[in-house]
Amino acid sequence: MKQTGIFFVYLFCCLILGALLTYPVMLTGWIEQDPHRVMGRLAQVFILLGLWPFLKATRLNDRTALGYGVPRPVFLDALWRGWLLGALILLVLAVNLLLLEVRVPGIPAEGWLLDLLGKSIQVLIGGLLTALLEETFFRGALYSAIRRGGGARSAILWSSFLFALLHFMKPHPLPADVAFDWLGTWQMFIHVFVDAFQWRHLDSMAALFLVGVFLAMVRERSGHIGWCIGLHAGWIFVIRVTRHLTDDNQASPNVWLVGDYDGVIGWLAVGWTGLLILGFWLWTQKRPRGD
């Protein structure tokens, strides 16, 4: 838990710096974006700028600790296999959401094929970059830091908890009756934490927690994050393409199966990921670590 707290404090400090700069940056008129988006982007910039010094200070600045301690061919092979497997896993979920009419087709009458091709390339690249950064941070550095002192179980649980929590710790727009000034900026900052612990997020947060558990178990068994990056990127690809080609159906009696995070993950994803975790655990019981 101590190592998790250190990582959380680092992210918290980056968010504070982002909040401190949001109002001055917006006053310049250089950026035509909503204030909450500017705050989020500034926090991400500080996270990236400070990441390497932070890793050096915590002695996590080596390939093995970050999850890259295997030969490149082995890593790349795991990455592309992981991508295919991740896409298949999420495709099963997406098809079931369509069958249950939780999501319904929303394909435009014309030009959809070219549009889909462009969107697919965009989400393929974006998904790989997102997975690379998040897996290096969560299943790489954070996992290694906890694993050193607390063992595999603590590393799996605490890295998954922080992974799920941070997906909901994002600045949101100010209410219409609140002015954007210094006071409004800090109201946005406070609501980053208030909104993260709302009951309405429970289903999506539970799904993301179990996703983190599954990825951490893969990290533990394989000894690197190649599989994790591939799985994560494959999931992102199918989720974003699904959202692009379908619409949510609030009239469906099964709409409770998805949460408000992205309209795809929710209680159905909790059940599906739980089955994957159980199957992976049973499959790896008699296999040596690293297979």
C-alpha positions as a Markdown table, in Angstrom:
| # | Residue | x | y | z |
|---|---|---|---|---|
| 1 | Met | 0.0 | 0.0 | 0.0 |
| 2 | Lys | 2.9 | 2.4 | 0.7 |
| 3 | Gln | 4.2 | 2.2 | -2.9 |
| 4 | Thr | 0.7 | 2.7 | -4.2 |
| 5 | Gly | 0.4 | 5.8 | -2.0 |
| 6 | Ile | 3.7 | 7.1 | -3.5 |
| 7 | Phe | 2.5 | 6.7 | -7.0 |
| 8 | Phe | -0.8 | 8.4 | -6.1 |
| 9 | Val | 0.9 | 11.3 | -4.5 |
| 10 | Tyr | 3.0 | 11.8 | -7.7 |
| 11 | Leu | -0.2 | 11.8 | -9.8 |
| 12 | Phe | -1.9 | 14.1 | -7.3 |
| 13 | Cys | 1.0 | 16.6 | -7.6 |
| 14 | Cys | 0.8 | 16.6 | -11.4 |
| 15 | Leu | -2.9 | 17.3 | -11.2 |
| 16 | Ile | -2.3 | 20.2 | -8.8 |
| 17 | Leu | 0.2 | 21.7 | -11.2 |
| 18 | Gly | -2.3 | 21.3 | -14.0 |
| 19 | Ala | -4.9 | 23.1 | -11.9 |
| 20 | Leu | -2.5 | 25.9 | -11.0 |
| 21 | Leu | -1.8 | 26.6 | -14.7 |
| 22 | Thr | -5.3 | 26.1 | -16.2 |
| 23 | Tyr | -6.6 | 29.6 | -15.4 |
| 24 | Pro | -3.5 | 31.5 | -16.5 |
| 25 | Val | -3.3 | 29.5 | -19.7 |
| 26 | Met | -6.9 | 30.1 | -20.5 |
| 27 | Leu | -6.5 | 33.8 | -19.9 |
| 28 | Thr | -3.9 | 34.0 | -22.7 |
| 29 | Gly | -6.5 | 33.0 | -25.3 |
| 30 | Trp | -4.0 | 30.7 | -27.0 |
| 31 | Ile | -6.1 | 27.6 | -26.5 |
| 32 | Glu | -9.7 | 27.3 | -27.6 |
| 33 | Gln | -10.7 | 24.3 | -25.4 |
| 34 | Asp | -13.0 | 23.8 | -22.5 |
| 35 | Pro | -11.2 | 24.5 | -19.1 |
| 36 | His | -11.7 | 21.0 | -17.8 |
| 37 | Arg | -10.0 | 19.5 | -20.9 |
| 38 | Val | -7.1 | 22.0 | -20.5 |
| 39 | Met | -6.7 | 20.9 | -16.9 |
| 40 | Gly | -6.7 | 17.3 | -17.8 |
| 41 | Arg | -4.2 | 17.8 | -20.7 |
| 42 | Leu | -1.9 | 19.9 | -18.5 |
| 43 | Ala | -1.9 | 17.2 | -15.8 |
| 44 | Gln | -1.0 | 14.6 | -18.5 |
| 45 | Val | 1.9 | 16.8 | -19.7 |
| 46 | Phe | 3.3 | 17.0 | -16.2 |
| 47 | Ile | 2.9 | 13.3 | -15.7 |
| 48 | Leu | 5.0 | 12.6 | -18.8 |
| 49 | Leu | 7.6 | 15.3 | -18.1 |
| 50 | Gly | 8.2 | 14.1 | -14.5 |
| 51 | Leu | 7.9 | 10.4 | -15.1 |
| 52 | Trp | 11.5 | 9.5 | -15.8 |
| 53 | Pro | 12.9 | 11.5 | -12.9 |
| 54 | Phe | 10.2 | 9.9 | -10.7 |
| 55 | Leu | 11.2 | 6.4 | -11.9 |
| 56 | Lys | 14.8 | 7.2 | -11.2 |
| 57 | Ala | 14.0 | 8.4 | -7.7 |
| 58 | Thr | 12.1 | 5.2 | -7.0 |
| 59 | Arg | 14.8 | 3.0 | -8.7 |
| 60 | Leu | 12.4 | 1.7 | -11.3 |
| 61 | Asn | 14.3 | 3.1 | -14.3 |
| 62 | Asp | 15.4 | -0.2 | -15.8 |
| 63 | Arg | 13.9 | -2.5 | -18.5 |
| 64 | Thr | 13.0 | -5.3 | -16.2 |
| 65 | Ala | 11.2 | -3.2 | -13.6 |
| 66 | Leu | 9.2 | -1.5 | -16.4 |
| 67 | Gly | 8.2 | -4.9 | -17.9 |
| 68 | Tyr | 10.5 | -4.9 | -20.9 |
| 69 | Gly | 13.1 | -7.4 | -19.6 |
| 70 | Val | 12.8 | -10.0 | -22.4 |
| 71 | Pro | 14.3 | -10.2 | -25.9 |
| 72 | Arg | 12.6 | -7.9 | -28.4 |
| 73 | Pro | 11.3 | -10.8 | -30.7 |
| 74 | Val | 9.6 | -12.4 | -27.6 |
| 75 | Phe | 8.1 | -9.1 | -26.6 |
| 76 | Leu | 6.8 | -8.2 | -30.1 |
| 77 | Asp | 5.4 | -11.7 | -30.6 |
| 78 | Ala | 3.5 | -11.4 | -27.3 |
| 79 | Leu | 2.3 | -7.9 | -28.3 |
| 80 | Trp | 0.6 | -8.8 | -31.6 |
| 81 | Arg | -0.7 | -12.1 | -30.2 |
| 82 | Gly | -2.1 | -10.2 | -27.2 |
| 83 | Trp | -3.7 | -7.7 | -29.6 |
| 84 | Leu | -5.6 | -10.4 | -31.5 |
| 85 | Leu | -6.6 | -12.1 | -28.2 |
| 86 | Gly | -7.8 | -8.8 | -26.7 |
| 87 | Ala | -9.8 | -7.9 | -29.8 |
| 88 | Leu | -11.5 | -11.4 | -29.7 |
| 89 | Ile | -12.3 | -11.1 | -26.0 |
| 90 | Leu | -14.0 | -7.7 | -26.4 |
| 91 | Leu | -15.7 | -8.8 | -29.7 |
| 92 | Val | -17.5 | -11.5 | -27.6 |
| 93 | Leu | -18.7 | -8.8 | -25.3 |
| 94 | Ala | -19.7 | -6.5 | -28.1 |
| 95 | Val | -21.7 | -9.2 | -29.9 |
| 96 | Asn | -23.6 | -10.0 | -26.8 |
| 97 | Leu | -24.5 | -6.4 | -26.2 |
| 98 | Leu | -25.9 | -6.3 | -29.7 |
| 99 | Leu | -27.8 | -9.6 | -29.2 |
| 100 | Leu | -29.2 | -8.2 | -26.0 |
| 101 | Glu | -30.1 | -4.9 | -27.8 |
| 102 | Val | -28.2 | -2.9 | -25.2 |
| 103 | Arg | -26.5 | -1.4 | -28.3 |
| 104 | Val | -28.0 | -1.2 | -31.7 |
| 105 | Pro | -26.4 | -0.7 | -35.2 |
| 106 | Gly | -25.9 | 3.0 | -36.1 |
| 107 | Ile | -24.1 | 2.7 | -39.5 |
| 108 | Pro | -24.6 | 5.6 | -41.9 |
| 109 | Ala | -26.3 | 4.8 | -45.2 |
| 110 | Glu | -23.4 | 6.1 | -47.3 |
| 111 | Gly | -19.6 | 6.3 | -47.1 |
| 112 | Trp | -19.4 | 4.1 | -44.0 |
| 113 | Leu | -16.7 | 1.8 | -45.3 |
| 114 | Leu | -14.2 | 4.6 | -46.0 |
| 115 | Asp | -15.2 | 6.2 | -42.7 |
| 116 | Leu | -14.7 | 2.9 | -40.8 |
| 117 | Leu | -11.3 | 2.4 | -42.4 |
| 118 | Gly | -10.1 | 5.9 | -41.3 |
| 119 | Lys | -11.5 | 5.4 | -37.8 |
| 120 | Ser | -9.9 | 2.0 | -37.5 |
| 121 | Ile | -6.5 | 3.3 | -38.3 |
| 122 | Gln | -6.9 | 6.2 | -35.9 |
| 123 | Val | -8.0 | 3.9 | -33.0 |
| 124 | Leu | -5.4 | 1.3 | -33.8 |
| 125 | Ile | -2.6 | 3.9 | -33.4 |
| 126 | Gly | -4.3 | 5.7 | -30.5 |
| 127 | Gly | -5.0 | 2.4 | -28.7 |
| 128 | Leu | -1.5 | 1.2 | -29.0 |
| 129 | Leu | -0.1 | 4.5 | -27.6 |
| 130 | Thr | -2.6 | 4.5 | -24.8 |
| 131 | Ala | -1.9 | 0.9 | -23.9 |
| 132 | Leu | 1.9 | 1.5 | -24.1 |
| 133 | Leu | 1.8 | 4.4 | -21.6 |
| 134 | Glu | -0.7 | 2.9 | -19.2 |
| 135 | Glu | 0.8 | -0.6 | -19.1 |
| 136 | Thr | 4.3 | 0.8 | -18.6 |
| 137 | Phe | 3.0 | 2.8 | -15.7 |
| 138 | Phe | 0.6 | 0.4 | -14.0 |
| 139 | Arg | 1.7 | -3.1 | -14.9 |
| 140 | Gly | 5.3 | -2.0 | -15.3 |
| 141 | Ala | 6.6 | 0.5 | -12.8 |
| 142 | Leu | 3.7 | 0.4 | -10.2 |
| 143 | Tyr | 3.4 | -3.4 | -10.3 |
| 144 | Ser | 7.2 | -3.8 | -9.8 |
| 145 | Ala | 7.3 | -1.3 | -7.0 |
| 146 | Ile | 4.6 | -3.1 | -5.0 |
| 147 | Arg | 5.9 | -6.6 | -6.0 |
| 148 | Arg | 9.3 | -5.9 | -4.5 |
| 149 | Gly | 7.9 | -5.3 | -1.0 |
| 150 | Gly | 4.5 | -6.9 | -0.8 |
| 151 | Gly | 4.4 | -9.9 | -3.1 |
| 152 | Ala | 2.3 | -10.8 | -6.1 |
| 153 | Arg | -1.1 | -10.7 | -4.4 |
| 154 | Ser | -0.6 | -7.1 | -3.1 |
| 155 | Ala | 0.8 | -6.0 | -6.5 |
| 156 | Ile | -2.2 | -7.4 | -8.4 |
| 157 | Leu | -4.8 | -5.9 | -6.1 |
| 158 | Trp | -3.3 | -2.5 | -5.4 |
| 159 | Ser | -2.1 | -1.8 | -9.0 |
| 160 | Ser | -5.6 | -2.8 | -10.2 |
| 161 | Phe | -7.3 | -0.5 | -7.6 |
| 162 | Leu | -5.3 | 2.5 | -8.7 |
| 163 | Phe | -5.8 | 1.6 | -12.3 |
| 164 | Ala | -9.6 | 1.6 | -11.9 |
| 165 | Leu | -9.8 | 4.7 | -9.7 |
| 166 | Leu | -7.7 | 6.9 | -12.0 |
| 167 | His | -10.1 | 6.3 | -14.9 |
| 168 | Phe | -12.7 | 8.2 | -13.0 |
| 169 | Met | -10.5 | 11.0 | -11.6 |
| 170 | Lys | -10.9 | 13.4 | -14.5 |
| 171 | Pro | -11.9 | 17.1 | -14.5 |
| 172 | His | -15.5 | 17.7 | -15.6 |
| 173 | Pro | -17.2 | 20.8 | -16.9 |
| 174 | Leu | -18.4 | 23.4 | -14.5 |
| 175 | Pro | -22.1 | 23.8 | -13.9 |
| 176 | Ala | -23.7 | 26.5 | -16.1 |
| 177 | Asp | -24.2 | 28.8 | -13.1 |
| 178 | Val | -20.5 | 28.7 | -12.0 |
| 179 | Ala | -18.1 | 31.2 | -13.5 |
| 180 | Phe | -14.7 | 30.0 | -14.7 |
| 181 | Asp | -12.2 | 31.9 | -12.5 |
| 182 | Trp | -9.8 | 30.8 | -9.8 |
| 183 | Leu | -12.6 | 29.7 | -7.6 |
| 184 | Gly | -14.2 | 27.8 | -10.4 |
| 185 | Thr | -10.8 | 26.2 | -11.3 |
| 186 | Trp | -10.5 | 24.8 | -7.8 |
| 187 | Gln | -14.1 | 23.6 | -7.8 |
| 188 | Met | -13.2 | 21.6 | -10.9 |
| 189 | Phe | -10.2 | 20.2 | -9.1 |
| 190 | Ile | -12.2 | 19.2 | -6.0 |
| 191 | His | -14.8 | 17.5 | -8.1 |
| 192 | Val | -12.2 | 15.3 | -9.7 |
| 193 | Phe | -12.2 | 13.4 | -6.4 |
| 194 | Val | -15.8 | 13.8 | -5.4 |
| 195 | Asp | -17.1 | 12.5 | -8.7 |
| 196 | Ala | -14.8 | 9.5 | -8.7 |
| 197 | Phe | -16.6 | 8.0 | -5.7 |
| 198 | Gln | -20.2 | 8.2 | -6.9 |
| 199 | Trp | -22.3 | 5.0 | -6.8 |
| 200 | Arg | -23.3 | 5.3 | -10.4 |
| 201 | His | -19.7 | 4.4 | -11.3 |
| 202 | Leu | -19.7 | 1.1 | -9.4 |
| 203 | Asp | -20.3 | -1.2 | -12.3 |
| 204 | Ser | -17.8 | 0.4 | -14.6 |
| 205 | Met | -15.2 | 0.7 | -11.8 |
| 206 | Ala | -15.7 | -3.0 | -10.9 |
| 207 | Ala | -15.2 | -3.9 | -14.5 |
| 208 | Leu | -12.0 | -1.9 | -14.8 |
| 209 | Phe | -10.7 | -3.3 | -11.5 |
| 210 | Leu | -11.1 | -6.8 | -12.8 |
| 211 | Val | -9.5 | -5.8 | -16.1 |
| 212 | Gly | -6.5 | -4.6 | -14.0 |
| 213 | Val | -6.5 | -7.9 | -12.1 |
| 214 | Phe | -6.5 | -9.9 | -15.3 |
| 215 | Leu | -3.7 | -7.8 | -16.8 |
| 216 | Ala | -1.6 | -8.0 | -13.6 |
| 217 | Met | -2.0 | -11.8 | -13.5 |
| 218 | Val | -0.7 | -11.9 | -17.1 |
| 219 | Arg | 2.2 | -9.7 | -16.1 |
| 220 | Glu | 3.0 | -12.0 | -13.2 |
| 221 | Arg | 2.9 | -15.2 | -15.2 |
| 222 | Ser | 4.7 | -13.9 | -18.3 |
| 223 | Gly | 7.3 | -11.7 | -16.5 |
| 224 | His | 6.9 | -8.8 | -19.0 |
| 225 | Ile | 4.2 | -6.4 | -20.3 |
| 226 | Gly | 4.2 | -7.4 | -24.0 |
| 227 | Trp | 1.0 | -9.4 | -23.6 |
| 228 | Cys | -0.6 | -6.7 | -21.4 |
| 229 | Ile | 0.0 | -3.9 | -24.0 |
| 230 | Gly | -1.4 | -6.1 | -26.8 |
| 231 | Leu | -4.5 | -7.1 | -24.8 |
| 232 | His | -5.1 | -3.6 | -23.7 |
| 233 | Ala | -4.7 | -2.1 | -27.2 |
| 234 | Gly | -7.0 | -4.8 | -28.6 |
| 235 | Trp | -9.7 | -4.0 | -26.1 |
| 236 | Ile | -9.5 | -0.3 | -26.8 |
| 237 | Phe | -9.8 | -0.9 | -30.6 |
| 238 | Val | -13.0 | -3.0 | -30.3 |
| 239 | Ile | -14.6 | -0.6 | -27.8 |
| 240 | Arg | -14.0 | 2.5 | -29.9 |
| 241 | Val | -15.0 | 0.8 | -33.1 |
| 242 | Thr | -18.1 | -0.6 | -31.4 |
| 243 | Arg | -19.1 | 2.9 | -30.2 |
| 244 | His | -18.5 | 4.3 | -33.6 |
| 245 | Leu | -20.7 | 1.7 | -35.4 |
| 246 | Thr | -23.5 | 1.4 | -32.8 |
| 247 | Asp | -25.6 | 3.5 | -30.5 |
| 248 | Asp | -26.7 | 2.9 | -26.9 |
| 249 | Asn | -30.3 | 1.8 | -26.5 |
| 250 | Gln | -31.8 | 3.3 | -23.3 |
| 251 | Ala | -35.1 | 1.6 | -24.1 |
| 252 | Ser | -33.6 | -1.9 | -23.7 |
| 253 | Pro | -34.5 | -3.8 | -20.5 |
| 254 | Asn | -30.9 | -4.9 | -20.4 |
| 255 | Val | -29.4 | -1.5 | -20.4 |
| 256 | Trp | -28.3 | -2.0 | -16.7 |
| 257 | Leu | -25.6 | -4.4 | -18.1 |
| 258 | Val | -23.4 | -1.4 | -19.1 |
| 259 | Gly | -22.3 | 1.5 | -17.1 |
| 260 | Asp | -21.9 | 5.2 | -17.8 |
| 261 | Tyr | -18.2 | 5.2 | -18.4 |
| 262 | Asp | -18.2 | 4.3 | -22.1 |
| 263 | Gly | -21.5 | 2.5 | -22.7 |
| 264 | Val | -19.7 | -0.8 | -23.3 |
| 265 | Ile | -18.3 | -2.0 | -20.0 |
| 266 | Gly | -20.4 | -2.7 | -16.9 |
| 267 | Trp | -21.9 | -5.6 | -15.1 |
| 268 | Leu | -21.8 | -7.9 | -18.2 |
| 269 | Ala | -18.1 | -7.0 | -18.6 |
| 270 | Val | -17.6 | -7.8 | -14.8 |
| 271 | Gly | -19.0 | -11.3 | -15.4 |
| 272 | Trp | -17.1 | -11.9 | -18.6 |
| 273 | Thr | -13.8 | -10.7 | -17.1 |
| 274 | Gly | -14.4 | -12.7 | -13.9 |
| 275 | Leu | -14.7 | -15.9 | -16.1 |
| 276 | Leu | -11.5 | -14.9 | -17.9 |
| 277 | Ile | -9.6 | -14.5 | -14.6 |
| 278 | Leu | -10.9 | -17.9 | -13.3 |
| 279 | Gly | -10.0 | -19.6 | -16.6 |
| 280 | Phe | -6.5 | -18.0 | -16.7 |
| 281 | Trp | -5.8 | -18.9 | -13.0 |
| 282 | Leu | -6.8 | -22.6 | -13.6 |
| 283 | Trp | -4.9 | -22.8 | -16.9 |
| 284 | Thr | -1.7 | -21.4 | -15.3 |
| 285 | Gln | -1.7 | -23.4 | -12.0 |
| 286 | Lys | 0.5 | -26.1 | -13.3 |
| 287 | Arg | 2.5 | -24.1 | -15.8 |
| 288 | Pro | 5.9 | -22.6 | -14.9 |
| 289 | Arg | 6.2 | -18.8 | -14.7 |
| 290 | Gly | 7.2 | -17.2 | -17.9 |
| 291 | Asp | 5.3 | -19.5 | -20.3 |
